[in-house]
Every structure is written in structure tokens, then in C-alpha cells.
Amino acid sequence: ELNKGDALLSLSNAVFWDKSRITPHDDFLDYISSFFTAGAFDLTFKDPNALDVINAWVNTSTQGRIEKIMEEISPEEVLFIINALYFKDDWKYPFPIEATQLRDFTRSDGSIVPTDMMHQDISTLRFYQGSDFSAVELPFADSSYTLTLLLPTASSSPDELVAELSATRLQSLFDKDLKQGRILLNMPKFQIEYKLLLNDVLKSMGMQLAFDPNRANLSKLGSAPEGNLYISRVNHKTYLKVDEKGAEGAAVTSIGVGVTSLPPQLNFDRPHVFVLRNQGTGSLIFAGKIEDPSGS
């Protein structure tokens, strides 16, 4: 249970190795323990329970949201370094559940899918409407964190927006462009479960040698009598859920009704980008795009 105004952010690290096939160096274990508070677990990978132990650690570290990180241990694999991130917080301004309605969401291919769309008529959010894109910033109860949604122009796509969005432009959005005002906001509830093998991505960023069985030099990790150490795979899994209450759950509030002129509207009823960040450090906790909030 969250304390009011406190986000739950946990970052967990662990190393699992096959004690019959590799001996990690003490310097390596001391380093990951000191700087990453990483747990260290020696297993026998031939034991069928080894896979269950690794996945159980992942399950616990993500509060049950990611049940497993791998389906099997390949014969050549002797060590795993695993990182798990979990975030949970309520909105500072929850969406009223009674205002959520089933509305159309237009996917990139033009097809339409019915989606639970949340609604707020609110004067306390910061938003931006420009010729390049539109955006709205949703603060969490813990003011350190915000979720920002970025909506491309009708003639653009999330991928094109991300390609054009430099770090400088993004920082300018946060520092200068977002202004507080009254807004009619419609955005979908969504739940993301995403997995990706990052080998090719990391190789394209210059890490080819680390994946090469013959040329990799990971000798500082430990000694393996069977041969040279190299990276065989880098798995990544993400889970993110957004609803009326915040990260998870439900809440009920009243809807404010105004009688002034109609305020600007932001309708996130087509593909868009999201960024969950720590405002103090600028660190990105999650980032991605919503192509189909229904998950179909």
C-alpha cells in the first residue's frame, strides 16, 4: 500500500552463475555489491530448479508484474546479470471513474479499436499545443515523478516524432513550453507488456565485440575453464499500466463543471508517445509509444 505522496520505485540487481562452470572474481562480486547492491547466487544450471529460482527472483522484484525473464537456459550460458525495475504511484489528480467512456482509438494503419478513454476537465495540468506536436504532463502524488504524453500532428507518427525529438527539444518542452491552464483531456487506459531481445540493438551501438565468442574479453567477470566468456543474449521485459488512479487501481472523484468558454482539448485517440520521468534528476523511468491501448 502506498503512503500518500510517496512513489514506490525499486531497482533490483542480481547475478546468477553456474558454480560448476565459472568462478566469478571477488573484485567483480564486491563491485556489483557495493555500487549496485546486487545479490549474488551460485546455482547449478543443469538442475531444473535453477530456471525457477531466477524467474522467482524476477517475479518478486517486480511485485509479480513480470513472472519470468526467460523460458530456458541454453547449454552455453554460465552466468546471468539481471536488472529489475518496478514503479508504482497514484496520480496527483485522479481521473473520475464515472467519466471513463468507450471511445474510438485510431491505429496507425487507420483501423479503429474501441478503447476505455479517461476524461478530465482540469485547470491544474501543464500542457503544450504546437505546430510540431502537443503534450500534457500528468503529475503523480509524489511530485518527483510525472508522466508526459506527446501527440504527433495528424500528418505524422510516433516514430517520426521520436526521430525528430532531440534531447534539447525534449528538455525545452519540460523547462519552457509546458504551461498550466484549463484543458479538456481525453486519454486511454492502457497496459503494456513488452519483451525484446536487445542483442542487435546493442551491437548497432558499438558492442559487437562483447557478443563475439572468439574476440570478447569479459575476463574481469571470472574464470571459466571451458573457454572464453562472451554475451550470448540480453533480454528485456517491460510492464506498465495506466488507469484512473495512477499506476494501478481505481479512484472516485467528482467532475468539475465550468461555464466559461470551451477550453483547449487534447484527445489522445491515436498513436502517441509517453515519457515517465523523475523531475529532479531528469532520469527516464519508462518511455515508449501507444499504438493500440486495447492490446489487440
Buried (B, 14 or more C-beta within 10 A) or exposed (E): EBEEEBBBBEEBBBBBBBEEBBBBEEEBBEEBBEEBEBBBBEBEBEEEEBBEEBBEBBBEBBBEBBEEBBEEBEEEBBBBBBBBBBBBBBBBBBBBBEBBEEBEBEBEEEEEBEBBBBBBBBEEBBBBBEEBBBBBBBBBBBEBBBBBBBBBEEEBBBBEBBEEBEEEEBEEBBEEBBEEEBBBBBBBBBBBEEEEEBBEEBBEEEBEBBBBEEEBEBEEBBEBEEEEBBBBEBBEBBBBBBBBBBBBEEBEBEEEEEEEEEBEEBBBBBBBBBBBBBBEEEEEBBBBBBBBBBEE
